[in-house]
Amino acid sequence: MSAKKIYKGKEKFAVRSLKGVGYWFLGEFMCFFVCATLLVFMKSMLFLKLFISLCTAALTLGLFFNWAHYAAISDKNSVKFHGMEYDRHMPLKMAVIGPIFSYIMLICLYLSKLGVIPDIYRFYLWLNVWILPFVTLFAGAEQRTNIEFLTGAGLAGITALVLVQPVVIYASYILTYKEIDVAKILMYKKDKKQ
């Protein structure tokens, strides 16, 4: 389908940014639905907690992958067929803009942990609902409700999860733009062009 994409002009960065933020909201909504419907199972069964964690990560990161993948195809077609100039900073811009709300809320979480602002931890988890199953998997009940009980390791884990988002966006864009087939490389130990 991507090879048949019709050129409609270079996409404005503001429009692309709104799409990325829209994907973030869509991911949060879908993860909220998954977590809300399976909340009963998240309290007791380890296997289901792990399954729900993987599902929410796949939803969120998959939406960002999709956004970056099709943006890279569009940009490559614009450069290749229509002589547009390649913006080498585009993957970085997209990695910063797409999950911007995740970064802002993570900064607020750090400020809350430092006592600069009131405890927002419970709200943080529900506003970043794709992270909630991971916290449920690794933390006790008190560590999910009160910032005082959030350990340094827990804060580092949440930070790592947030930083996975820009990595996925950046890598997806670069690999798609350069037409690198990671699955083929891993499966057949050679590049598509060889």
PyMOL commands that place a pseudoatom at each C-alpha (Angstrom):
pseudoatom trace, name=CA, resn=MET, resi=1, chain=A, elem=C, hetatm=0, pos=[0.000, 0.000, 0.000]
pseudoatom trace, name=CA, resn=SER, resi=2, chain=A, elem=C, hetatm=0, pos=[2.828, 2.418, 0.830]
pseudoatom trace, name=CA, resn=ALA, resi=3, chain=A, elem=C, hetatm=0, pos=[4.389, 2.093, -2.637]
pseudoatom trace, name=CA, resn=LYS, resi=4, chain=A, elem=C, hetatm=0, pos=[1.116, 3.266, -4.192]
pseudoatom trace, name=CA, resn=LYS, resi=5, chain=A, elem=C, hetatm=0, pos=[0.870, 6.329, -1.981]
pseudoatom trace, name=CA, resn=ILE, resi=6, chain=A, elem=C, hetatm=0, pos=[-0.116, 9.363, -4.019]
pseudoatom trace, name=CA, resn=TYR, resi=7, chain=A, elem=C, hetatm=0, pos=[2.030, 12.443, -3.547]
pseudoatom trace, name=CA, resn=LYS, resi=8, chain=A, elem=C, hetatm=0, pos=[0.001, 15.338, -2.161]
pseudoatom trace, name=CA, resn=GLY, resi=9, chain=A, elem=C, hetatm=0, pos=[2.814, 17.777, -1.411]
pseudoatom trace, name=CA, resn=LYS, resi=10, chain=A, elem=C, hetatm=0, pos=[5.256, 17.998, 1.448]
pseudoatom trace, name=CA, resn=GLU, resi=11, chain=A, elem=C, hetatm=0, pos=[3.567, 17.538, 4.801]
pseudoatom trace, name=CA, resn=LYS, resi=12, chain=A, elem=C, hetatm=0, pos=[3.882, 20.561, 7.068]
pseudoatom trace, name=CA, resn=PHE, resi=13, chain=A, elem=C, hetatm=0, pos=[5.727, 19.866, 10.300]
pseudoatom trace, name=CA, resn=ALA, resi=14, chain=A, elem=C, hetatm=0, pos=[2.863, 21.290, 12.383]
pseudoatom trace, name=CA, resn=VAL, resi=15, chain=A, elem=C, hetatm=0, pos=[0.451, 18.807, 10.797]
pseudoatom trace, name=CA, resn=ARG, resi=16, chain=A, elem=C, hetatm=0, pos=[2.922, 15.975, 11.307]
pseudoatom trace, name=CA, resn=SER, resi=17, chain=A, elem=C, hetatm=0, pos=[3.368, 17.005, 14.946]
pseudoatom trace, name=CA, resn=LEU, resi=18, chain=A, elem=C, hetatm=0, pos=[-0.384, 17.044, 15.533]
pseudoatom trace, name=CA, resn=LYS, resi=19, chain=A, elem=C, hetatm=0, pos=[-0.593, 13.553, 14.062]
pseudoatom trace, name=CA, resn=GLY, resi=20, chain=A, elem=C, hetatm=0, pos=[2.107, 12.355, 16.468]
pseudoatom trace, name=CA, resn=VAL, resi=21, chain=A, elem=C, hetatm=0, pos=[0.378, 13.875, 19.485]
pseudoatom trace, name=CA, resn=GLY, resi=22, chain=A, elem=C, hetatm=0, pos=[-2.883, 12.408, 18.184]
pseudoatom trace, name=CA, resn=TYR, resi=23, chain=A, elem=C, hetatm=0, pos=[-1.282, 8.968, 18.081]
pseudoatom trace, name=CA, resn=TRP, resi=24, chain=A, elem=C, hetatm=0, pos=[-0.178, 9.493, 21.683]
pseudoatom trace, name=CA, resn=PHE, resi=25, chain=A, elem=C, hetatm=0, pos=[-3.766, 10.292, 22.721]
pseudoatom trace, name=CA, resn=LEU, resi=26, chain=A, elem=C, hetatm=0, pos=[-5.121, 7.358, 20.719]
pseudoatom trace, name=CA, resn=GLY, resi=27, chain=A, elem=C, hetatm=0, pos=[-2.607, 5.037, 22.370]
pseudoatom trace, name=CA, resn=GLU, resi=28, chain=A, elem=C, hetatm=0, pos=[-3.543, 6.301, 25.824]
pseudoatom trace, name=CA, resn=PHE, resi=29, chain=A, elem=C, hetatm=0, pos=[-7.244, 5.830, 25.095]
pseudoatom trace, name=CA, resn=MET, resi=30, chain=A, elem=C, hetatm=0, pos=[-6.736, 2.289, 23.804]
pseudoatom trace, name=CA, resn=CYS, resi=31, chain=A, elem=C, hetatm=0, pos=[-4.499, 1.374, 26.743]
pseudoatom trace, name=CA, resn=PHE, resi=32, chain=A, elem=C, hetatm=0, pos=[-7.026, 2.858, 29.165]
pseudoatom trace, name=CA, resn=PHE, resi=33, chain=A, elem=C, hetatm=0, pos=[-9.693, 0.615, 27.640]
pseudoatom trace, name=CA, resn=VAL, resi=34, chain=A, elem=C, hetatm=0, pos=[-7.442, -2.461, 27.946]
pseudoatom trace, name=CA, resn=CYS, resi=35, chain=A, elem=C, hetatm=0, pos=[-6.448, -1.645, 31.533]
pseudoatom trace, name=CA, resn=ALA, resi=36, chain=A, elem=C, hetatm=0, pos=[-9.969, -0.704, 32.642]
pseudoatom trace, name=CA, resn=THR, resi=37, chain=A, elem=C, hetatm=0, pos=[-11.507, -3.892, 31.285]
pseudoatom trace, name=CA, resn=LEU, resi=38, chain=A, elem=C, hetatm=0, pos=[-8.797, -6.120, 32.730]
pseudoatom trace, name=CA, resn=LEU, resi=39, chain=A, elem=C, hetatm=0, pos=[-8.213, -4.300, 36.033]
pseudoatom trace, name=CA, resn=VAL, resi=40, chain=A, elem=C, hetatm=0, pos=[-9.530, -7.239, 38.044]
pseudoatom trace, name=CA, resn=PHE, resi=41, chain=A, elem=C, hetatm=0, pos=[-6.908, -9.569, 36.574]
pseudoatom trace, name=CA, resn=MET, resi=42, chain=A, elem=C, hetatm=0, pos=[-4.097, -7.063, 37.078]
pseudoatom trace, name=CA, resn=LYS, resi=43, chain=A, elem=C, hetatm=0, pos=[-4.436, -7.436, 40.838]
pseudoatom trace, name=CA, resn=SER, resi=44, chain=A, elem=C, hetatm=0, pos=[-3.595, -11.099, 41.187]
pseudoatom trace, name=CA, resn=MET, resi=45, chain=A, elem=C, hetatm=0, pos=[-2.343, -13.105, 38.206]
pseudoatom trace, name=CA, resn=LEU, resi=46, chain=A, elem=C, hetatm=0, pos=[1.303, -12.547, 37.270]
pseudoatom trace, name=CA, resn=PHE, resi=47, chain=A, elem=C, hetatm=0, pos=[0.945, -13.976, 33.756]
pseudoatom trace, name=CA, resn=LEU, resi=48, chain=A, elem=C, hetatm=0, pos=[-1.988, -11.688, 32.952]
pseudoatom trace, name=CA, resn=LYS, resi=49, chain=A, elem=C, hetatm=0, pos=[-0.147, -8.680, 34.398]
pseudoatom trace, name=CA, resn=LEU, resi=50, chain=A, elem=C, hetatm=0, pos=[2.745, -9.448, 32.076]
pseudoatom trace, name=CA, resn=PHE, resi=51, chain=A, elem=C, hetatm=0, pos=[0.397, -9.993, 29.122]
pseudoatom trace, name=CA, resn=ILE, resi=52, chain=A, elem=C, hetatm=0, pos=[-1.412, -6.695, 29.733]
pseudoatom trace, name=CA, resn=SER, resi=53, chain=A, elem=C, hetatm=0, pos=[1.937, -4.889, 30.073]
pseudoatom trace, name=CA, resn=LEU, resi=54, chain=A, elem=C, hetatm=0, pos=[3.069, -6.242, 26.720]
pseudoatom trace, name=CA, resn=CYS, resi=55, chain=A, elem=C, hetatm=0, pos=[-0.280, -5.365, 25.117]
pseudoatom trace, name=CA, resn=THR, resi=56, chain=A, elem=C, hetatm=0, pos=[-0.209, -1.747, 26.272]
pseudoatom trace, name=CA, resn=ALA, resi=57, chain=A, elem=C, hetatm=0, pos=[3.432, -1.375, 25.193]
pseudoatom trace, name=CA, resn=ALA, resi=58, chain=A, elem=C, hetatm=0, pos=[2.630, -2.875, 21.783]
pseudoatom trace, name=CA, resn=LEU, resi=59, chain=A, elem=C, hetatm=0, pos=[-0.326, -0.508, 21.353]
pseudoatom trace, name=CA, resn=THR, resi=60, chain=A, elem=C, hetatm=0, pos=[1.554, 2.641, 22.284]
pseudoatom trace, name=CA, resn=LEU, resi=61, chain=A, elem=C, hetatm=0, pos=[4.843, 1.863, 20.594]
pseudoatom trace, name=CA, resn=GLY, resi=62, chain=A, elem=C, hetatm=0, pos=[3.108, 0.341, 17.577]
pseudoatom trace, name=CA, resn=LEU, resi=63, chain=A, elem=C, hetatm=0, pos=[1.162, 3.540, 16.950]
pseudoatom trace, name=CA, resn=PHE, resi=64, chain=A, elem=C, hetatm=0, pos=[4.369, 5.569, 17.118]
pseudoatom trace, name=CA, resn=PHE, resi=65, chain=A, elem=C, hetatm=0, pos=[6.081, 3.082, 14.800]
pseudoatom trace, name=CA, resn=ASN, resi=66, chain=A, elem=C, hetatm=0, pos=[3.219, 3.423, 12.322]
pseudoatom trace, name=CA, resn=TRP, resi=67, chain=A, elem=C, hetatm=0, pos=[3.400, 7.225, 12.425]
pseudoatom trace, name=CA, resn=ALA, resi=68, chain=A, elem=C, hetatm=0, pos=[7.180, 7.317, 11.894]
pseudoatom trace, name=CA, resn=HIS, resi=69, chain=A, elem=C, hetatm=0, pos=[7.096, 4.593, 9.231]
pseudoatom trace, name=CA, resn=TYR, resi=70, chain=A, elem=C, hetatm=0, pos=[4.582, 6.340, 6.986]
pseudoatom trace, name=CA, resn=ALA, resi=71, chain=A, elem=C, hetatm=0, pos=[6.183, 9.739, 7.550]
pseudoatom trace, name=CA, resn=ALA, resi=72, chain=A, elem=C, hetatm=0, pos=[9.523, 8.306, 6.397]
pseudoatom trace, name=CA, resn=ILE, resi=73, chain=A, elem=C, hetatm=0, pos=[7.914, 6.777, 3.300]
pseudoatom trace, name=CA, resn=SER, resi=74, chain=A, elem=C, hetatm=0, pos=[6.280, 10.106, 2.469]
pseudoatom trace, name=CA, resn=ASP, resi=75, chain=A, elem=C, hetatm=0, pos=[9.548, 11.989, 2.959]
pseudoatom trace, name=CA, resn=LYS, resi=76, chain=A, elem=C, hetatm=0, pos=[11.518, 9.479, 0.900]
pseudoatom trace, name=CA, resn=ASN, resi=77, chain=A, elem=C, hetatm=0, pos=[9.021, 9.750, -1.956]
pseudoatom trace, name=CA, resn=SER, resi=78, chain=A, elem=C, hetatm=0, pos=[9.147, 13.562, -1.745]
pseudoatom trace, name=CA, resn=VAL, resi=79, chain=A, elem=C, hetatm=0, pos=[12.930, 13.542, -1.946]
pseudoatom trace, name=CA, resn=LYS, resi=80, chain=A, elem=C, hetatm=0, pos=[13.225, 10.797, -4.560]
pseudoatom trace, name=CA, resn=PHE, resi=81, chain=A, elem=C, hetatm=0, pos=[10.458, 11.729, -6.971]
pseudoatom trace, name=CA, resn=HIS, resi=82, chain=A, elem=C, hetatm=0, pos=[9.808, 15.419, -6.370]
pseudoatom trace, name=CA, resn=GLY, resi=83, chain=A, elem=C, hetatm=0, pos=[13.224, 16.854, -5.602]
pseudoatom trace, name=CA, resn=MET, resi=84, chain=A, elem=C, hetatm=0, pos=[12.378, 18.031, -2.097]
pseudoatom trace, name=CA, resn=GLU, resi=85, chain=A, elem=C, hetatm=0, pos=[15.292, 18.633, 0.244]
pseudoatom trace, name=CA, resn=TYR, resi=86, chain=A, elem=C, hetatm=0, pos=[15.776, 15.951, 2.892]
pseudoatom trace, name=CA, resn=ASP, resi=87, chain=A, elem=C, hetatm=0, pos=[15.459, 17.223, 6.459]
pseudoatom trace, name=CA, resn=ARG, resi=88, chain=A, elem=C, hetatm=0, pos=[18.066, 15.179, 8.296]
pseudoatom trace, name=CA, resn=HIS, resi=89, chain=A, elem=C, hetatm=0, pos=[16.728, 16.397, 11.644]
pseudoatom trace, name=CA, resn=MET, resi=90, chain=A, elem=C, hetatm=0, pos=[13.185, 15.141, 10.975]
pseudoatom trace, name=CA, resn=PRO, resi=91, chain=A, elem=C, hetatm=0, pos=[13.556, 11.856, 12.946]
pseudoatom trace, name=CA, resn=LEU, resi=92, chain=A, elem=C, hetatm=0, pos=[14.817, 13.790, 15.965]
pseudoatom trace, name=CA, resn=LYS, resi=93, chain=A, elem=C, hetatm=0, pos=[12.044, 16.376, 15.671]
pseudoatom trace, name=CA, resn=MET, resi=94, chain=A, elem=C, hetatm=0, pos=[9.439, 13.632, 15.500]
pseudoatom trace, name=CA, resn=ALA, resi=95, chain=A, elem=C, hetatm=0, pos=[10.994, 11.793, 18.463]
pseudoatom trace, name=CA, resn=VAL, resi=96, chain=A, elem=C, hetatm=0, pos=[10.729, 14.971, 20.544]
pseudoatom trace, name=CA, resn=ILE, resi=97, chain=A, elem=C, hetatm=0, pos=[7.251, 16.072, 19.451]
pseudoatom trace, name=CA, resn=GLY, resi=98, chain=A, elem=C, hetatm=0, pos=[5.269, 12.808, 19.366]
pseudoatom trace, name=CA, resn=PRO, resi=99, chain=A, elem=C, hetatm=0, pos=[5.490, 11.893, 23.057]
pseudoatom trace, name=CA, resn=ILE, resi=100, chain=A, elem=C, hetatm=0, pos=[5.810, 15.519, 24.296]
pseudoatom trace, name=CA, resn=PHE, resi=101, chain=A, elem=C, hetatm=0, pos=[3.086, 15.018, 26.904]
pseudoatom trace, name=CA, resn=SER, resi=102, chain=A, elem=C, hetatm=0, pos=[4.977, 12.016, 28.284]
pseudoatom trace, name=CA, resn=TYR, resi=103, chain=A, elem=C, hetatm=0, pos=[8.049, 14.205, 28.800]
pseudoatom trace, name=CA, resn=ILE, resi=104, chain=A, elem=C, hetatm=0, pos=[6.087, 16.999, 30.436]
pseudoatom trace, name=CA, resn=MET, resi=105, chain=A, elem=C, hetatm=0, pos=[4.347, 14.590, 32.804]
pseudoatom trace, name=CA, resn=LEU, resi=106, chain=A, elem=C, hetatm=0, pos=[7.643, 12.843, 33.618]
pseudoatom trace, name=CA, resn=ILE, resi=107, chain=A, elem=C, hetatm=0, pos=[9.143, 16.207, 34.607]
pseudoatom trace, name=CA, resn=CYS, resi=108, chain=A, elem=C, hetatm=0, pos=[6.079, 16.812, 36.799]
pseudoatom trace, name=CA, resn=LEU, resi=109, chain=A, elem=C, hetatm=0, pos=[6.586, 13.369, 38.371]
pseudoatom trace, name=CA, resn=TYR, resi=110, chain=A, elem=C, hetatm=0, pos=[10.200, 14.240, 39.207]
pseudoatom trace, name=CA, resn=LEU, resi=111, chain=A, elem=C, hetatm=0, pos=[9.099, 17.575, 40.676]
pseudoatom trace, name=CA, resn=SER, resi=112, chain=A, elem=C, hetatm=0, pos=[6.494, 15.728, 42.722]
pseudoatom trace, name=CA, resn=LYS, resi=113, chain=A, elem=C, hetatm=0, pos=[9.088, 13.235, 43.978]
pseudoatom trace, name=CA, resn=LEU, resi=114, chain=A, elem=C, hetatm=0, pos=[11.344, 16.151, 44.987]
pseudoatom trace, name=CA, resn=GLY, resi=115, chain=A, elem=C, hetatm=0, pos=[8.446, 17.780, 46.855]
pseudoatom trace, name=CA, resn=VAL, resi=116, chain=A, elem=C, hetatm=0, pos=[8.321, 20.869, 44.642]
pseudoatom trace, name=CA, resn=ILE, resi=117, chain=A, elem=C, hetatm=0, pos=[4.705, 20.168, 43.667]
pseudoatom trace, name=CA, resn=PRO, resi=118, chain=A, elem=C, hetatm=0, pos=[2.052, 18.061, 45.425]
pseudoatom trace, name=CA, resn=ASP, resi=119, chain=A, elem=C, hetatm=0, pos=[1.796, 14.298, 44.982]
pseudoatom trace, name=CA, resn=ILE, resi=120, chain=A, elem=C, hetatm=0, pos=[0.569, 13.633, 41.436]
pseudoatom trace, name=CA, resn=TYR, resi=121, chain=A, elem=C, hetatm=0, pos=[1.714, 10.022, 41.175]
pseudoatom trace, name=CA, resn=ARG, resi=122, chain=A, elem=C, hetatm=0, pos=[-1.734, 8.435, 41.009]
pseudoatom trace, name=CA, resn=PHE, resi=123, chain=A, elem=C, hetatm=0, pos=[-2.812, 10.925, 38.331]
pseudoatom trace, name=CA, resn=TYR, resi=124, chain=A, elem=C, hetatm=0, pos=[0.454, 10.382, 36.499]
pseudoatom trace, name=CA, resn=LEU, resi=125, chain=A, elem=C, hetatm=0, pos=[-0.218, 6.659, 36.197]
pseudoatom trace, name=CA, resn=TRP, resi=126, chain=A, elem=C, hetatm=0, pos=[-3.717, 7.202, 34.849]
pseudoatom trace, name=CA, resn=LEU, resi=127, chain=A, elem=C, hetatm=0, pos=[-2.548, 9.851, 32.403]
pseudoatom trace, name=CA, resn=ASN, resi=128, chain=A, elem=C, hetatm=0, pos=[0.212, 7.496, 31.212]
pseudoatom trace, name=CA, resn=VAL, resi=129, chain=A, elem=C, hetatm=0, pos=[-1.951, 4.431, 31.427]
pseudoatom trace, name=CA, resn=TRP, resi=130, chain=A, elem=C, hetatm=0, pos=[0.314, 2.319, 29.210]
pseudoatom trace, name=CA, resn=ILE, resi=131, chain=A, elem=C, hetatm=0, pos=[2.891, 2.460, 32.040]
pseudoatom trace, name=CA, resn=LEU, resi=132, chain=A, elem=C, hetatm=0, pos=[0.362, 1.402, 34.719]
pseudoatom trace, name=CA, resn=PRO, resi=133, chain=A, elem=C, hetatm=0, pos=[0.540, -2.361, 33.988]
pseudoatom trace, name=CA, resn=PHE, resi=134, chain=A, elem=C, hetatm=0, pos=[4.347, -2.289, 34.303]
pseudoatom trace, name=CA, resn=VAL, resi=135, chain=A, elem=C, hetatm=0, pos=[4.090, -0.506, 37.655]
pseudoatom trace, name=CA, resn=THR, resi=136, chain=A, elem=C, hetatm=0, pos=[1.442, -3.012, 38.745]
pseudoatom trace, name=CA, resn=LEU, resi=137, chain=A, elem=C, hetatm=0, pos=[3.748, -5.844, 37.676]
pseudoatom trace, name=CA, resn=PHE, resi=138, chain=A, elem=C, hetatm=0, pos=[6.767, -4.680, 39.677]
pseudoatom trace, name=CA, resn=ALA, resi=139, chain=A, elem=C, hetatm=0, pos=[5.400, -2.584, 42.562]
pseudoatom trace, name=CA, resn=GLY, resi=140, chain=A, elem=C, hetatm=0, pos=[3.253, -3.229, 45.593]
pseudoatom trace, name=CA, resn=ALA, resi=141, chain=A, elem=C, hetatm=0, pos=[-0.072, -1.508, 46.214]
pseudoatom trace, name=CA, resn=GLU, resi=142, chain=A, elem=C, hetatm=0, pos=[1.408, 1.324, 48.285]
pseudoatom trace, name=CA, resn=GLN, resi=143, chain=A, elem=C, hetatm=0, pos=[3.994, 2.018, 45.565]
pseudoatom trace, name=CA, resn=ARG, resi=144, chain=A, elem=C, hetatm=0, pos=[1.193, 2.597, 43.070]
pseudoatom trace, name=CA, resn=THR, resi=145, chain=A, elem=C, hetatm=0, pos=[-0.657, 5.228, 45.053]
pseudoatom trace, name=CA, resn=ASN, resi=146, chain=A, elem=C, hetatm=0, pos=[1.826, 7.402, 46.935]
pseudoatom trace, name=CA, resn=ILE, resi=147, chain=A, elem=C, hetatm=0, pos=[4.915, 9.156, 45.588]
pseudoatom trace, name=CA, resn=GLU, resi=148, chain=A, elem=C, hetatm=0, pos=[6.713, 8.664, 48.920]
pseudoatom trace, name=CA, resn=PHE, resi=149, chain=A, elem=C, hetatm=0, pos=[6.839, 4.910, 48.326]
pseudoatom trace, name=CA, resn=LEU, resi=150, chain=A, elem=C, hetatm=0, pos=[8.122, 5.202, 44.758]
pseudoatom trace, name=CA, resn=THR, resi=151, chain=A, elem=C, hetatm=0, pos=[11.719, 3.971, 44.876]
pseudoatom trace, name=CA, resn=GLY, resi=152, chain=A, elem=C, hetatm=0, pos=[14.602, 5.276, 42.827]
pseudoatom trace, name=CA, resn=ALA, resi=153, chain=A, elem=C, hetatm=0, pos=[14.565, 2.041, 40.819]
pseudoatom trace, name=CA, resn=GLY, resi=154, chain=A, elem=C, hetatm=0, pos=[10.849, 2.508, 40.145]
pseudoatom trace, name=CA, resn=LEU, resi=155, chain=A, elem=C, hetatm=0, pos=[11.418, 6.079, 38.986]
pseudoatom trace, name=CA, resn=ALA, resi=156, chain=A, elem=C, hetatm=0, pos=[14.279, 4.906, 36.754]
pseudoatom trace, name=CA, resn=GLY, resi=157, chain=A, elem=C, hetatm=0, pos=[12.028, 2.194, 35.301]
pseudoatom trace, name=CA, resn=ILE, resi=158, chain=A, elem=C, hetatm=0, pos=[9.272, 4.697, 34.517]
pseudoatom trace, name=CA, resn=THR, resi=159, chain=A, elem=C, hetatm=0, pos=[11.847, 7.018, 32.936]
pseudoatom trace, name=CA, resn=ALA, resi=160, chain=A, elem=C, hetatm=0, pos=[13.194, 4.160, 30.809]
pseudoatom trace, name=CA, resn=LEU, resi=161, chain=A, elem=C, hetatm=0, pos=[9.673, 3.325, 29.598]
pseudoatom trace, name=CA, resn=VAL, resi=162, chain=A, elem=C, hetatm=0, pos=[9.050, 6.946, 28.641]
pseudoatom trace, name=CA, resn=LEU, resi=163, chain=A, elem=C, hetatm=0, pos=[12.379, 7.112, 26.776]
pseudoatom trace, name=CA, resn=VAL, resi=164, chain=A, elem=C, hetatm=0, pos=[11.542, 3.989, 24.761]
pseudoatom trace, name=CA, resn=GLN, resi=165, chain=A, elem=C, hetatm=0, pos=[8.975, 6.085, 22.859]
pseudoatom trace, name=CA, resn=PRO, resi=166, chain=A, elem=C, hetatm=0, pos=[11.453, 8.468, 21.168]
pseudoatom trace, name=CA, resn=VAL, resi=167, chain=A, elem=C, hetatm=0, pos=[13.839, 5.596, 20.466]
pseudoatom trace, name=CA, resn=VAL, resi=168, chain=A, elem=C, hetatm=0, pos=[11.081, 3.699, 18.623]
pseudoatom trace, name=CA, resn=ILE, resi=169, chain=A, elem=C, hetatm=0, pos=[10.091, 6.806, 16.642]
pseudoatom trace, name=CA, resn=TYR, resi=170, chain=A, elem=C, hetatm=0, pos=[13.665, 7.670, 15.695]
pseudoatom trace, name=CA, resn=ALA, resi=171, chain=A, elem=C, hetatm=0, pos=[14.677, 4.109, 14.795]
pseudoatom trace, name=CA, resn=SER, resi=172, chain=A, elem=C, hetatm=0, pos=[11.470, 3.478, 12.828]
pseudoatom trace, name=CA, resn=TYR, resi=173, chain=A, elem=C, hetatm=0, pos=[11.954, 6.608, 10.758]
pseudoatom trace, name=CA, resn=ILE, resi=174, chain=A, elem=C, hetatm=0, pos=[15.640, 5.990, 10.028]
pseudoatom trace, name=CA, resn=LEU, resi=175, chain=A, elem=C, hetatm=0, pos=[15.222, 2.295, 9.199]
pseudoatom trace, name=CA, resn=THR, resi=176, chain=A, elem=C, hetatm=0, pos=[12.245, 2.960, 6.946]
pseudoatom trace, name=CA, resn=TYR, resi=177, chain=A, elem=C, hetatm=0, pos=[13.891, 5.899, 5.192]
pseudoatom trace, name=CA, resn=LYS, resi=178, chain=A, elem=C, hetatm=0, pos=[17.074, 3.901, 4.529]
pseudoatom trace, name=CA, resn=GLU, resi=179, chain=A, elem=C, hetatm=0, pos=[14.996, 0.846, 3.539]
pseudoatom trace, name=CA, resn=ILE, resi=180, chain=A, elem=C, hetatm=0, pos=[16.690, -1.411, 6.077]
pseudoatom trace, name=CA, resn=ASP, resi=181, chain=A, elem=C, hetatm=0, pos=[14.677, -4.573, 6.682]
pseudoatom trace, name=CA, resn=VAL, resi=182, chain=A, elem=C, hetatm=0, pos=[15.580, -5.554, 10.252]
pseudoatom trace, name=CA, resn=ALA, resi=183, chain=A, elem=C, hetatm=0, pos=[13.550, -8.774, 10.159]
pseudoatom trace, name=CA, resn=LYS, resi=184, chain=A, elem=C, hetatm=0, pos=[15.363, -9.931, 7.042]
pseudoatom trace, name=CA, resn=ILE, resi=185, chain=A, elem=C, hetatm=0, pos=[18.743, -9.059, 8.558]
pseudoatom trace, name=CA, resn=LEU, resi=186, chain=A, elem=C, hetatm=0, pos=[17.953, -10.965, 11.747]
pseudoatom trace, name=CA, resn=MET, resi=187, chain=A, elem=C, hetatm=0, pos=[16.437, -13.948, 9.976]
pseudoatom trace, name=CA, resn=TYR, resi=188, chain=A, elem=C, hetatm=0, pos=[18.863, -14.265, 7.072]
pseudoatom trace, name=CA, resn=LYS, resi=189, chain=A, elem=C, hetatm=0, pos=[21.909, -12.422, 8.431]
pseudoatom trace, name=CA, resn=LYS, resi=190, chain=A, elem=C, hetatm=0, pos=[22.152, -10.189, 5.393]
pseudoatom trace, name=CA, resn=ASP, resi=191, chain=A, elem=C, hetatm=0, pos=[20.904, -6.851, 4.207]
pseudoatom trace, name=CA, resn=LYS, resi=192, chain=A, elem=C, hetatm=0, pos=[18.063, -6.593, 1.707]
pseudoatom trace, name=CA, resn=LYS, resi=193, chain=A, elem=C, hetatm=0, pos=[20.388, -4.978, -0.851]
pseudoatom trace, name=CA, resn=GLN, resi=194, chain=A, elem=C, hetatm=0, pos=[22.866, -7.876, -0.885]
for i in range(1, 194): cmd.bond("trace and resi %d" % i, "trace and resi %d" % (i + 1))
show_as sticks, trace
zoom trace
